[in-house]
C-alpha cells in the first residue's frame, strides 16, 4: 500500500479540491437529470464525462509555461481547421460546422473557445509593461477572424462565446472604459444595419423572443414550452421524472440546449437556486485563482475561462427562460454533448494548473 501511495499522490496532486468538488456536484446533478430527460443517452453521457475528466487531469498537470509555449500553434491549428470546415465541412441541418477526419467528426469551433483566450493571454504577456493602443487593435483582429468564420457556418451561439472569450482577455488586459463606452455606442448605432446581415432564422429568433405567441406551434414553440415548464414547477418542483412538459416531450432538445427547463420543472425554485449557487461557487473560485495567479498570462487566462463559464450559464438560462434569443448555447457541465463537455473540463484543468503552479512559485 505504501508503494502505491506516491503514484496516487502524483495522480491527484495537480487537482484543485474545491474546483473538483463543485464541478463534480454539478456533473452529479447532470447525471440525475439525464436519467429523466434522456435515459437512453445515459451511457454515452457517462462516457463523455469520463473522457472529459481524463482530459482535465492531463491538462491540470501541464505547467502554464508550457501552455503559453503552444498558444500560437494551437490557435493557428484551430484557425486552419475552421478554414477546412468552410471548404470541406459536412452540412447538417443547413449548417456547415463539422469536419470529417475519417476516424471521427470534429467541431473545430469548440477548439477556438480555448485557443482564443490562450493566444490573447500569450499576446499580452509578451507585451507586459509596454502596451500600446495598436496592440488592442491587433488583439481585436485576432478575435474577429475566427468569429467571422464561425458565424458564417452559421453558428451564432459559438461565435458569440468565442467573441466573449476574446473580449474578456482584452478587457482584463486593461482596455479603457472610455473605449468600451465608445464601442457600445457604435454597436447600438450599427444594430439596424447588422439586422440585414442576419440569416432569416436568426431574425426569426429575435422576433420570436419579442412575441412568441405570434407563432405558438412553430418558431415560438421552444420558448413557450420551456417557460411553461419552469413557471409551473413551484417551490419544490414536480419531482424527478414527474414533469409533464418534459415526460410528454413538449420540451424540444430537452437533453441539450433546453435541459434547464427539465431541471426547473422537476426540482422547482429551490433546485434552481442550488444550481445557481454551485455555478456561483465555481465562478468565485475561478476568479480567486485568477487574482492570485503568478503571471499576467495566468491572470488573463484564468479570468477569461471563468467568465466563459458565467457566459455559458447566463445565456443558456436566459434563452430557456425567454429573456434572450435561442442561440444554441448548452448549460455548462449539464447538457449532453461530448465536445462541449471536454472543452469545459479542459478549462477547469487549466484553472487547476494555474492554481497549482502559483503555489509552487510562492514556495
N, C-alpha and C positions, 0 to 999 in steps of 0.2 A: 504493500500500500504506500509506503514511504517513497518507493521508487517511482510510483505513478504520480505522486503529488507535484513534482516540478513540471511535468507535462501538462497537468490540469491547470496549474497556476499560469503557465505560459499561454494556455488557451483562453483563459478569462482575463488575463492581465490588461489587455488593451481596452476592455469593455468598461463603459461608464454605468455604474449600477443604477443610478436614477433614470437615465435615458432608457436603459434596458427594461426597467420595471414599468415605466409609463407606457412605452411603446408595446410592451408585452400585454399590458392590461387592455390597450386599445385593440390589439390583434385578437385577444381572447373574446372581447365583445363582438368583434367582427365574425369570428367563427360561430359563436352562438347565433348571431343574426343570419349568417349564411345558411345555417341549418333550417331557418324559416323561409328566407327569401328564395333560395335555390338549393335545396338539399342535394340534388343530383350533381352539383358542381363542388361539393364539399371536398372530395378527394383532390381535385385539381387545385382548389384554393389552398389546401394544406401543403401541396407540393410547391405552389408559388411562394408561400410563406417560408418554407424550409429553404428554398433556393435564395430568397431574399436575405434570410438570416445568415446564410453562408457567405454571401457577398458582403454583408455588413461586417462580419468578423474579419474577412480578408482586408477590407478597406480600413477598418479600425487599426490594423497593425501596420499600416503604411505611414511613415512619418510625413508631416506636412511638407517638408523639404522635397520629398520625392514626388508628392502630388504637384507641387509647383513646377518641378522639372519637366513633367509631362503635360502641363496645362495647354501649351500651344499646340503640341502634336495631337492631343485629344480633341481640341476644338477644330483643327483642320480636318481630322478624320470625320468628325460628326458633320462638318460642313460638306465634305466630299460625298458623304452618304446621302445628305439632303439633295444635292445636285443629282445623284444617281436615282433617287426616288422621282424627281421631276422628269427625268429622261426615260427611266425603265421601270418605275414602280408599278405595283399591282393596283388596279382600280377596284374599289369595293364601295358600294352604296354611293356612287357618284364622286368619291374622293380618292386621290392617289396618295396614300400615306405609307404603304408597306413596301418593303424591299425583299424580294425572294432571294435568299442566299443559298438555296439548294437544300441545306440541312435544316433550315428554319426560316420563318418570316420575321423580319425585324422592323421596328418602327423607329427610324433614326432620330425623329424629333424628340423622343424621350431622352436620348443621349445628350441633347443640347441643353436640357434642364440642369444638368450637372456641368457640362463643358463650358457653358456661358459664365456662371459665377467663378469657376476655376480660372478661366482665361483672364477675366477682368481683375480678379484679385491679384493674379500674377502681374498683370499690366501695371496696376497702381503700386504694387510692391516695388517694381523696378524703378518707378518714378517718385518714390517716397522722398519728401523734402524738397522736391523741385517740380511740383506740378504746375502746369500752365493751362490756360483756358483751352488751347488747342488739343490737349490730352483728353479732355472731356468730349470733344468733337470726334476724335478717333475712337474713343470708347463707345460713343453712340453709334458710329458706323459699324463697329464690330457686333453690336446688338441687332441693328436693323437689317443687316444682310440675311442672317438665318431666320429672323422673324418674318421677313418678306417671303422667303422660300416656303416656310411652314404655312403662312396664311394663304399662299397660292394653291395649296394641296386640294381643297381648302381644309384647314383645321384651326378655326379661330380660337378655341379653348387653349390648345397647346401653344399657339402663337402668343396669346396673352400671358401665359405662365412664363414663357421664355423671356418675353419683354419685361415682365415684372422682376425676374431673376436678375437681368442685366441692370434694370433701373435701381434695384436695391443696392447693388455694389457701387454704382456711380453715386448714389445719394450718400451712402455711408463713407465714401471716399472724400466727401466734403463739398458736394455740389451746393452752390449758394441758394438760399431760399428765394432770392430775387429772380434767379434763373428759373427756379421751379414755378414761381408765380407767372413768369412770362410764358413758359411752356404750357401751363394750364390754360392761360388766356388764349394762346394760339390754338390749342386743341379745341376749345369751345367754339372759337371763330371758324375753325375748319370743319366742324362736325357736319354742317349741312352739305358741304362738298364731299366729305367722306362717305355720306349716305349713298351716293351714286356709285361708289366703288364696291359696296357690299353685294354679295350674292343675294338672289331673291329669297332663299331660305333664311339667310341671316336677317334680312329686313323683316321677314315674317315673324321671326323670333322676337324682335323688339316690339313689333306691333301687337303680337300676342301677349307680351308682358303687360302692355298698357290696357288691353281689353281681351282677356282670354275667352270671355263668353261670346265673342263675335263668331268663333268657330269652335264650339264646345266638343264636337266629335272629330275634329281634325287637328289643326295646329294648337288649339288651346287645351287639348285633352290631357297632355302631360301635367301641366301646371294645375288644372282643376282637380285632377285625381290626387295629386300629391298634397295639395293644400287641404283637401277633404280628409285625407288620412291623418295629417298632422293635427288639424283642427278638431277632429272628433276623438282624439285619444284621451283627453282629460289629464288629470294629475298623475295617475299611475299607469295609464295605458290599458289596452285591451288584453294584454298577456301574450306570451310567446306563442306564435303560430295561431293566434286568435284574431288577428287583424283582418277585417273584411275586405278592405281595398287591396291588400297585398295577396291574401289567400285566394280571392276570387279573380286575381290577375287584372285588376283595373289599373294598377300602377305599372306603367311600362318601364323596361330597363331596371327592374327593381333590385337586381343583384349588382348593378354597376352605378350609373350616374344618380339613380333615384333611390338608392338604398337607405338614405337618411329618412325618407318618407316612411319606409317599412319600420325603421327603428323608432321613429316618433310615434307611429300608430301603436306599436306593441308595448313600448316602455314609457310612453307619456312624457309629461313635462319633467318629472324627476329624472327619468332616464336621459333626456336631452341635456339636463343640467350636469349630470355625471359625465357625459361625453364631452361637453364643453369644458368642464373642469380639467379633464385629462389632457385635452388639447392645450388648455391654458398652462398647465404644468410643463408640458413638453416645450412650449414656446418660451416660457420663463427660463427653463433650464438651458435651452439653446442660446438665448440672449446673454445669460450669465457666462456661458462658455465663451461667447464672442467677446464680452467685455474683459475677460481675464486672459485672452489669448496672448501668446508671447510675441507675435509679429503682426504687422499690418495685414499681411496675407491671411493669417488665421482669423483676425477680427472681421475682415471684409467677407471672407468665405463663410464663416460660421454665422454671421449676421444675416447674410443673404439666404442661406439654406433655411435658417429658422423662419424667416419671413415668408419663404416659399410655402412652408407648412401652413402658416397663417392664411396665405392667399388661397391655397387649395381648400381649406376648411371653410373660409368665408364665402368664396364663390359658390362652392357646392351647396352649402346650406342656404345661401341666398337664392340660388336658382330653384331649388326644390321648394322653398317657402314662397316663391312668387315675387320676390323683390328684385331679382336680377334675371336677365335673359338666360335661356338654356344654351350653354356653350360647351357642354360635354366635358366637364371637369369632375374627376372622381373624388369621393370622400377619402382623405388620406388614411392609409393603412386599414381601411374598412372595405372599400369597393373591390369587387372581383376584377382581377386583371394582373397578369404576371409582370408585364413591362413596367407599369406604374409602381407596383409593389417593390420591385427590385430597385427602381430609381429612388424611391423614397427611403428605403433602408440603406442605400448607398449614401444618401445624405446624412442619415443618422450615423453611419460608420465614419464619415468624415468629421462630424462633430466629436465623436469619441476620440478620434486620432488627435484632433486639435487639443482636446482636454488632457489626454494622456501626456502629450509632449510638452504641454505647458508646465505640468508638474516636474517633468524631467529638467526643463530649463531652469526652473526655480531652485531645484536642488543643486 
